[in-house]
Amino acid sequence: ISNCGIESMMLVSTFTPPNDILDAAVEMTNCKNCWAKNLTCSNFGNGFVADSWAKFITIQDCVYENGYNNGSARPFAFDCNGEYVLFQRCVGVSGFAHIVATQDSTPGPNVFLNITAQGTDQFDGGPHQRWAFSALFDNVGGTISELKIYNATSEGSGHGWVCGHSILYNCTPLTVICQEPTLAYNYNYLMGGTGTV
């Protein structure tokens, strides 16, 4: 699938918790040169996902709201497992746990630019599990308790090192965690921004 997009829509899911939750509002997989623009989604298990084999994807000016937190697999607002993916000018509003994330063996490079969390909850963000590669988090902020690139060790299902060769740039969470992998010639960077390091 190529050169396809979805634009200017409001997507609303209705379900009876905890069953029948739709996994994601927009999930792009096995596609390239595709986009999502000016979308708002409400009441989905996750928001916007660029999944495996998604390449040259743009998701911009989108809003994820009222996600359903089932306790174990907590919702992602903007999630990436593809490569050459750009998320920009997106907002997450309540009901999720992770504002931005990458997944298992995400190849990169990928960019999260001008992403904002809103609401009374404190969310987290950053690469999520098992060695994503080359992610840029630029001006990610709002009500985020932690933005982190680190060794998650046995957290979750054994997430281990979440990412390498990645950058937190001018981000504004309450707390920033940026660790360097113990492997030779593998680095992560923290540049500018605010928050307790």
Secondary structure, DSSP 8 states (H G I E B T S, - for coil): -BS-EEEEEEEE----TTSS--SEEEEE-SEEEEEEEEEEEES-SEEEEE-TTEEEEEEES-EEES----SSS--EEEEE-SEEEEEEEEEEESS-SEEEEE-TT----EEEEEEEEESSS-EEES--SS-EESEEEEEEEESEEEEEESB-TTSTTT--B-EESEEEES-B-SEEEE---SSTT--EEEES--SB-
